[in-house]
Amino acid sequence: MNNIPLQKKITEIMKKDSNYPQTAYEFITEVIQFATKKQPKSTTDKNSQHIGAKKIVKNVVDFALSEYGYFATNVLIQLNIITAMDVGNIVFNLINVGLLHQSEDDSIEDFMFEFNILKSIEQRYKRYTVKSDEIPILN
């Protein structure tokens, strides 16, 4: 990612909160862009681009799997993104420096729900994995 204003803002965040690496913030901004592109566009509703907490977390799983496949859990462990609250902390740090916008109804509490991102990725990945003993042998 070669976005200088983004990097400056992330550096500003990291001076106050060093719980997540710079790449975690870049990852979440990419997730938001990914989720926004998947959103149906409405010409009448200005908030049609708004994405709620649960949808952001779901898109973390979708995006990680699409970008990193088998290695998605390893990448997220390195980024320290394990729970919905980790995503919320990053999102609100990005909001606080003006990189994301929040609606009147958005709050950090929206991310306070039980959801293990790594477990979700592992479960989704297992659905697409075939065990070697399940492959029929052709004679």
Stockholm file with secondary structure:
# STOCKHOLM 1.0

chainA/1-139         MNNIPLQKKITEIMKKDSNYPQTAYEFITEVIQFATKKQPKSTTDKNSQHIGAKKIVKNVVDFALSEYGYFATNVLIQLNIITAMDVGNIVFNLINVGLLHQSEDDSIEDFMFEFNILKSIEQRYKRYTVKSDEIPILN
#=GR chainA/1-139 SS CCCHHHHHHHHHHHHHCCSSCHHHHHHHHHHHHHHHHHSCCCSSCGGGGCCCHHHHHHHHHHHHHHHHGGGHHHHHHHHTCCBHHHHHHHHHHHHHTTSSCCCTTCCGGGGCSCCBHHHHHHHHHHHTCCCGGGSCCCC
#=GC SS_cons         CCCHHHHHHHHHHHHHCCSSCHHHHHHHHHHHHHHHHHSCCCSSCGGGGCCCHHHHHHHHHHHHHHHHGGGHHHHHHHHTCCBHHHHHHHHHHHHHTTSSCCCTTCCGGGGCSCCBHHHHHHHHHHHTCCCGGGSCCCC
//
